[in-house]
Amino acid sequence: MEAEKTLTNEEVIRELLELLKKNTMKEQANDVFEICSYVDGLQKKIDSMMEELTNMQNQIKEMQEDSLINNAKKALSEAQERLNTRCEQIKSQIFEVKEQVKFTARSIVDEAKVKGRAVLYRVSEFLGIKKRLLNVRESVKDAIVSTDKDIARTALLAKGFREAGQTVANAFRTFADTPEVDYAQKEQKHIITKVVLSPMKAVKKMLVSMKLHLDASIDKLDNLAMNVQIDKEKRMEDAKEQTEPKRAKAERVEAEVVYSPMVAEQQEYQYNADAFEARGVDDVKQEATQKEMQKVREDKVR
């Protein structure tokens, strides 16, 4: 069966990452890549768990037939089926996450080709998969609790079978008049431990690791949304700084246009020393004229 394609190898994801890098959004590109890597990691772990459970099922079927084991097989098979059902549920949820990531990426890439860089801020929409990831995490947590219970039951069952076997063996030894064996000094593992208990513990370990992956991916989604907001605010600030000098220059030009005619216009008024000099000449002329007229009047009287 052909392995399912990882998100990081999907063409649309690579195209989105390339667009982000070309448009100086390297941090956002890194966030998207890491989110996809986390989802790929979840897929890998669930596939490994399903494989482990399939092997467990086959080994349960092949366990040696005897009256005691036959009575236990049903209980062991039910435990395996419960865990398998939970893993199938988680696998389905991860598939939905992957499909949403691809759909969102395709939508952003197609629109960005038409409308430009601003559309790339839509990568914050990947936050929409957060709810799905939270649901996956709840399923994983439930699976961990359920697996712990089955591990405890299986361990108890294995212990009972081991001790029963040891008792029967010593009974035969007593009957044959041979020394009994002190099993307390000798560690032995029952077939159930190998066939069921060990695989269950391996699955539980992968579930715990998967939960950590989910926690990290959810944090990364929040980080992506924050980085997008920071980039938006930074660009708005840069645009404001570029606009304000142009506006100030325009205001200076407007001021010059408004007030320059008053400076350039030819005025008939005279100011300072020239003005006083002009008024002094007029006064002298007026005074001379008055004196001359006074002299003419005096001559006529004589």
Residue pairs with C-beta under 8 A, 6 or more apart in sequence:
4 43
4 47
6 36
6 40
6 43
7 13
7 36
7 37
7 39
7 40
7 98
7 101
7 102
8 14
8 33
8 36
8 37
8 40
10 102
10 105
12 102
12 105
12 106
12 109
13 32
13 36
13 101
13 102
13 105
15 105
15 109
16 32
16 105
16 108
16 109
16 123
17 29
17 32
17 33
19 109
19 112
19 120
20 26
20 28
20 29
20 32
20 120
20 123
21 29
23 117
23 120
25 120
25 123
25 231
27 227
27 231
28 120
28 123
28 224
28 227
28 228
28 231
31 123
31 220
31 223
31 224
31 227
32 105
32 123
32 126
32 224
34 220
35 101
35 126
35 217
35 220
35 221
35 224
36 101
38 213
38 214
38 216
38 217
38 220
39 94
39 97
39 98
39 101
39 217
41 213
42 94
42 97
42 136
42 210
42 213
42 214
42 217
43 94
43 98
45 206
45 209
45 210
45 213
46 87
46 90
46 91
46 94
46 210
47 91
48 206
49 87
49 203
49 206
49 207
50 84
50 87
50 88
50 91
52 199
52 202
52 203
52 206
53 80
53 83
53 84
53 87
53 199
53 203
55 199
56 80
56 195
56 196
56 199
56 200
57 77
57 80
57 84
59 194
59 195
59 196
60 73
60 76
60 77
60 80
60 195
60 196
63 69
63 73
63 191
63 195
64 191
68 161
68 164
69 161
69 191
72 157
72 161
72 192
75 153
75 157
76 154
76 157
76 192
76 195
76 196
79 150
79 153
79 154
79 196
79 200
80 196
82 146
82 150
83 143
83 146
83 147
83 150
83 200
83 203
86 139
86 142
86 143
86 146
87 143
87 203
89 139
90 136
90 139
90 140
90 143
90 210
93 132
93 135
93 136
93 139
94 136
96 132
97 129
97 132
97 133
97 136
100 128
100 129
100 132
101 126
101 129
104 122
104 125
104 126
104 128
104 129
107 122
108 119
108 120
108 122
108 123
108 125
111 119
111 122
112 119
112 120
121 228
121 231
121 232
123 224
123 228
124 224
124 225
124 228
124 229
126 221
126 224
127 221
127 222
127 224
127 225
129 221
130 218
130 221
130 222
133 214
133 217
133 218
133 221
134 218
136 214
137 211
137 214
137 215
137 218
140 207
140 210
140 211
140 214
141 211
143 207
144 204
144 207
144 208
144 211
147 200
147 203
147 204
147 207
148 204
150 200
151 197
151 200
151 201
151 204
154 192
154 196
154 197
154 200
155 193
155 197
157 192
158 189
158 190
158 192
158 193
158 196
158 197
159 190
161 190
161 192
162 188
162 189
162 190
163 183
165 190
166 181
166 183
166 188
169 181
170 180
170 181
173 179
173 180
173 181
174 180
269 275
270 278
